[in-house]
């Protein structure tokens, strides 16, 4: 399994050091690596399934991936609270001809806030959860979706 995450940008020598000022660079690095990998995979003729994760910090995205993703899957493990954040990943996978699933991971926002590993304030997690739910209507019907609940 190959996982692409903006969090990887902030992990150096196994230590996570988040810097919100570097988020644009982190997301660009994640997307560039993803695009290169998918193109190389397509050029090699290897079929893969792409899982684009959505969910607030602490919702259980990584836990779900560890339990359910297959060895050949390509995973985008970012919050992608809004469809506009995920759509560019989806478009690249679609254009490469790969099966693509948008996986929305939900749990009670207060539970996610308590267990998120990044120190995101509870008020921010609650606001992100509200945007995640409201944004469901913006996802086109042509997108294959899977909604899962992680307690």
Residue pairs with C-beta under 8 A, 6 or more apart in sequence:
1 65
1 69
1 70
1 71
1 72
1 73
1 74
1 75
2 37
2 73
2 74
2 75
3 65
3 75
3 77
4 30
4 31
4 33
4 34
4 37
4 74
4 75
4 76
4 77
5 30
5 76
5 77
5 78
6 23
6 26
6 27
6 29
6 30
6 78
7 16
7 18
7 26
7 77
7 78
7 118
8 29
8 30
9 22
9 25
9 26
9 29
9 30
10 16
10 17
10 18
10 19
10 22
10 26
11 17
16 117
16 118
18 118
18 119
27 78
30 76
30 78
31 88
31 89
34 74
34 76
34 89
34 92
35 92
37 74
38 48
38 50
38 74
38 92
38 93
38 96
38 98
39 96
41 48
41 74
41 96
41 98
42 96
42 97
42 98
46 72
47 72
47 98
47 99
48 72
48 73
48 74
48 98
48 99
49 70
49 72
49 73
49 74
49 98
49 99
49 100
49 101
50 73
50 74
50 75
50 76
50 89
50 93
50 98
50 99
50 100
50 101
51 65
51 69
51 73
51 74
51 75
51 76
51 100
51 101
51 103
52 76
52 80
52 86
52 89
52 90
52 93
52 100
52 101
52 102
52 103
53 61
53 64
53 65
53 75
53 76
53 77
53 78
53 80
53 103
53 105
54 61
54 79
54 80
54 81
54 86
54 102
54 103
54 104
54 105
54 132
55 61
55 79
55 80
55 104
55 105
55 106
55 107
55 112
55 132
56 79
56 81
56 109
56 112
56 113
56 116
56 120
56 125
56 128
56 129
56 132
57 79
57 112
57 116
57 117
57 118
57 120
57 125
57 128
58 107
58 111
58 112
58 113
58 114
58 115
58 116
58 117
58 120
58 125
59 105
59 106
59 107
59 112
59 150
60 105
60 107
60 112
60 150
61 77
61 79
61 103
61 105
62 77
63 150
64 103
64 105
64 148
64 150
65 75
65 77
69 75
74 93
74 98
76 86
76 89
78 85
78 86
79 85
79 128
80 86
80 89
81 128
81 131
81 132
81 135
82 131
82 132
82 135
82 138
83 135
83 138
83 139
84 138
86 102
90 100
90 102
90 143
93 100
94 100
99 144
100 143
100 144
101 144
101 145
101 146
102 139
102 143
102 144
102 145
102 146
103 145
103 146
103 147
103 148
104 132
104 136
104 145
104 146
104 147
104 148
105 148
105 149
105 150
106 132
106 147
106 148
106 149
106 150
107 149
107 150
107 151
109 125
109 126
109 129
110 122
110 126
111 151
112 125
112 129
113 120
113 121
113 122
113 125
113 126
114 122
116 125
120 128
139 145
